[in-house]
Amino acid sequence: MTERENLVTVDEMPQHEGQEVTIRGWLYNSRSGGSIAFLLIRDGTGIVQAVVAEDDVSAEVWETAQNLTQESSVIVAGLVNEDPRSPGGYELHLRDVQTVQLAEEYPLALKEHGVDFLLDNRHLWLRTPRQVAILRLRDFIMARLEEFLRDRGFSRVDTPILTPNACEGTTTLFETEYFGDPAYLTQSGQLYSEATCAALGKVYCFSPAFRAEKSSTRRHLIEFWMLEPEMAFFTHEDNLDLQEKMIDYVITQVLQKKGELLEELDRDKDPLTFERPYPRITYDEAVDILHEEGLSIQWGDDFGAPHETAIAERFDRPVFVERFPAECKAFYMEPDPQRPEVVLAADLLAPEGYGEIIGGSQRIDDYDLLLEKIREFGLPEEEFDWYLDLRRYGSVPHSGFGLGIERLISWIAGLDHLREAIPFPRLLNRMRP
């Protein structure tokens, strides 16, 4: 067998029914029954059942098939036959099996394992069908988000990972040393995107963000990915409209094109089949809901996970909570001209207990007011001089938002914890593998 003789992938097998093909992959599982062996071969695109009959192959090939261990890498060749009982609806009747590497005893046997053990072996856990489905869904969702923005004239402009200042406050910064000066891992690319939107009009950055939060809830990661669009000449209302259309587009695309991934994850699709528009409530109305639910909160407090869940349970689709108190939001948010104690900001809460997936606001565009806020928040003016320049030279009303990729994926996939929504999660007290 030559390695490239009719080389195909598992997902291409339906196009080759009745033909001899070669597949390269790994042994996911196997079983034998007398003179027949059944090998489940995965190659990254899917899993196929390969059947080896002792009478149809040489003694050497039969012995090779019998001795394969879980996750051994192999090259197999055989005839493609349609079989509704097999994974993917097709079966491979083998004539040859070659071992690329005979795997040692595999740590992740095909049985239940504890979460800590699986996280310790995350590099191997990723090979299981459920994790493969999540990674494929993550890839699809991220691509559709960029597609949505690019179709509307946005340009991707990457922003620094190392920054000299804070965007969301100084208590959750990872500090490092930058040639004798302090520097920080970015919490957000927003401030830099405000600069690039003044050059390009509509931009977005798509990068990791870091928060040194000592939290171990199912909604928190230390390192996560954010999509952050920023738009010149966009009001608060424009901002919410864009967010709503974007979420609607992504979910529609998933339901239309990746339903098999949701089925692999046993995700009930019904909660994802809502329609626009999304309801909008004010912070004041949200506080009233929380008091009705018996939750303790004072006006001016930000919401925690229990608060977000209680609010979202009132609705069958995502809900915007807008006009937060200025005291619990970031320094750069535009005050409501009718009520300056609140800002033109909103959080988009997902249903089913998944909480905030988007946070955004209209940005302050007045130089004097922004300088006043920088001082009020006790931030170092010299580090924000360049940011103030954006209000000195051609300032315009502008808005933006940050979307947490792992939170969006967890909600759409119906995951219990964000740790499965990212290939290698960074959690409190966990940085390996």
C-alpha positions, 0 to 999 in steps of 0.5 A: 500500500502506498500512503497516498493511494486514493487517500481520503478523509472520513468525511469524504467517504460518502463520495467514494462508495464502492471504491478502494480508499486509504485513511490515516488516523488513530484507533479510537476503539476496537473489539473482536468477535472470532475471525472478525475485528471491528476498528473505530478509526478517527482522523479529525474529520470523523469516525469510521468503523473498519471491519477486518475479516481474518480470511480476507487479509494476510496473517501479518495484517490480521496480527497487526489489527489484533495488536493495535492499542487505543490511540495507536496511529495507523494507515488503513486501506479498504473498500467503502460500503454504505451501512446505516448501522455504522458511524456516519452511515459508511463502513470500511472493509479493510485489506491492509493495516499499517501501524505508524506508532503503537501507543502505550497504555492510554490514560483515558480509557473509554469510561467515566473519569473525574473532572480533575483527572480529565483536566490534568489530561486535557491534551488527550481529553480533546480527542474524544468525540464530545470535545471534538464537537465543541472545538468544531463548534467554536471554530464555526462560531468564531468564523461566523462572527467575523463573517458578520462583521466583515460583511458590514464593512468592519476591518480587523485591527489587532491590539497589544497584549502588553499594555501600560494601563488598565481598561477595566480597573486595576484590581484584576491586572496581571503585572509584568516587567517591561525593561524596567517599567511595569506592564500588564496583560491586556484586559481588553483591546477597546482603548486601542480600537477606539483609536483605530475606528477613528482611522477606519470607521468600523473595526474589531479586534479578536484576541485573548484577554486576562483577568486576575480574578480569584473566582472559580465559578463555572462562568470564569476563566483567567484567560479567555477570548474576546471579540471587540467591535468599535464603531465611529458615529454609533450611538447607544441604540446603534450599538444594541441593534448591531449586537442583536443582529450579530447574535441572531445571525450566529445562532441561525447559522449554527442551527442551519449548518451545524445541527449535527454538532448540537446533537453530538452534544445532546443540546436541546435546540428549542431554547435557541429558536427564539426571534428578535427583537430582544427585550430591554429593561433598565437597571432600575427595572432589573433591581426591582426584579431581584427584590421580587426574587428575594435577592439582596442588592442595593442601587449602584451594585453591579450584578453577580451570577445569581442576579444575572440568572434571576433576571434572565429567567424572566425571559425566553430569549436574551435580554438587554439590561441598560443604563447602569449606575455610573459608579459600577461601570468603567470610566469611559462610558457616556452618561445618559444626557437625561439622567447623568447618574447612569451611563449609556451601557448595556449587558446582554444576558443569555437565558438558561443561567449563562449570564452576561455574554456581551457588555458594551457602551457608548463612549465618552467623546468630550475631552473635558468630561473624559479627563474629569472621569480619569481623575475621578477614578484615580487613574494616572493621567500621563498614561492616558494622554494618548487616549485623550488625544482621540478627543482632542482631534476630531472626536465623534460619538462612538460605541463598542462592545466586548463579546466573551467567546467562551460564554457564547459557545457555552450557551449555544452548546449547552455546556455546564462550564466554560472550561470545555469551551476553550482548548486549554483552560486557565482556571484559578490554581490551574495552568497545566497543561 
